[in-house]
Amino acid sequence: MNAISNFFDLLLGLEVQPKDLTFVQISLRGIIVFLATLVMVRLGHKRSLARKTAFDAVLIVILASVLARAINGNAPFLGTLGCGVVLVLLHRLFAFIAYHSHWFGCLIKGEAEVIVENGQMILPVMQRNHISKHDLEEDLRLEARTESLSKVGVGRVERSGDISFIEQGD
């Protein structure tokens, strides 16, 4: 068993200072971290990449930062992979709680806000969300396929930051 441990220590440079890691050791670490991250993202479910909420972006940024340290040797290899798993599980736990608690979901994901109502811009809400008239017009063209705000019944800045539009009823 000790021989296997010594082999992996040597192969991955587990006992080596970061500056002394070889190209092969860094490459093997990268491959292992890549595969482990794939498993973690699958464990975390599709939503962590599909949604664009701050809640989901935080996971991706921190996970990338933490796991990069495992590749370059600035943190213990196995401990860093374990930390990645813990972060993904924490994200999953928070998503579960948010599913069951509207209050908690609003706390960590935010809330959608109405920025257009009956063809009229709601300027204070747009200002609070840093959405200019030109930003709104661009999304109106791209998402609603129109240049006429008068056709919009409701426009919302969603929790993801995307703007959605619902046509006015006749």
N, C-alpha and C positions, 0 to 999 in steps of 0.2 A: 504494500500500500504506500509506503514511504517512497518507493521508486517512482510510482505514478505521480505522486505529489511533486516530487523533485523534477520530473519530466515536464509537468505543466508549469511549474515555477520558471523553469528555464525557457520553455517554449513561448510563454506569454510575458516573461520578464516581471513576474510578480514581486520579486524581491529586489528589483533594480530601480535605481533613481531614474526619474523621467528623462533626464539628459542622456542617460546611458542606454535607453531603449533602441533597439535596432529597427530598421525598416520592416523586417519580417515580423517582429514582435508587435509593432504598431499596426501593421496590416492585419495580423491575426486577431488582435484586439478589436479592430474595426469591424471585421467580419462577424465576430461573436456578438458585439454590441448591436450591429445591424440586425442580426437574426433575433436577438433577445428583444430588441425594440419592436420588431414585427410582432412577436408574440405578445408583448405588453400592449401594443395598440389594439390587437385583436381582443385581448382580455378586457381592455377599456371600452370596447365596442366601437362601432362605426361613428358614433356621434361625436367623438373627440376630434375627428377631422372633418366631419360633414358640417357641423355647426360652426358659426363664426362668432360666437359670443366671447366676451372677455374671459369668462369661466373656462372655456375650452382652449382659448389662446394661451392662457397662463400655463395650463398643463403642458402644451407643446413647447413653449419657450423654456420652462424650467426643466422639463424632461431632456430636451436637447442639451441644455447647459450641463446638467448633472452627468449625462451619459458621455459627453465629450471628454470629461475628466477621466473616465475609465479608459478611453482610448489613448489619451496622451500621458497617462500615468500620474496625473496630479492628485489622484485620490485612489484609495484601495480599490482594486478591480472588482472583486466579488461584492464588497460592501456597497459600491456605487451602483452595480446592477440591482442589488436588493433595494436600494433607495428608489430606483426607478420603478420597481414593482410596487413599492409602498405608495408612491405618488399616484400611479395609475389606479390603484385600489381606493385611495382617498378620493380621487376624482369620481370614480364609480359610486362610492358611498354617498358623496354629496349629490350626485345626479339622482340617486335613488331617493334620498331625503327630499330633494326638490320636487320630484315627481309626486310625492305624497303630501308635501307641504307647500301650498301656494306662497305663503309668506317667505319661506326659506328660498324658494325658487326665484322670487323677485329680488331677494337680498343678494344672491350670488350671480344671477343672470341679468337682472335689470327688468324693466318693463317697457312695453311698446308705448309710444306717445303719438297722439294725433297731431299732425302738422298741417293738414289740409282738411277743411270741412266745408261741404257744399261749394266747392270750387274756390274757396277763400283760404289764403295762407294764414296760419296762426303764427305770427312773427315772434312772439316771446318764446314759444316752444322751439321754433326753428333756431332762434338765437342761442337758447340754452343747450341745444344739441349741435351747435356750430354748423348749421346747414344754411348756406346762402341761397338766395333766390336762384342763382345760376346753377348751384348743385341740384336744387329741386327740379329745375327745368331739364337738366341733363337726365336725371333719373326718370322724369316724366316721359321723355323721348325714348329712352332705352327700355324701360319696364312697361309703360302703359301704351307705348307706340302712338303717342299723340303729342301735340304741342299746345293743346288747349286745356288749361287748368279747369275751365268751366265744366268739363266732362267728368271731373273727379268728384265723387261723393265723399270719400274719405281717403286720406293719405296718412300713412303711419311710418315713423322711424321705428323699425322693429328692434328687438333685443340684440340682434346680430349687427345692427347698424345699417342694414339694408332698408330701403324705402319701398313700401308696397302701396299700391293704389287700388281702389275699388270704384268702379264707374257709378255715376249717379243713376238712380232709377228713373224711369220716365214718368 
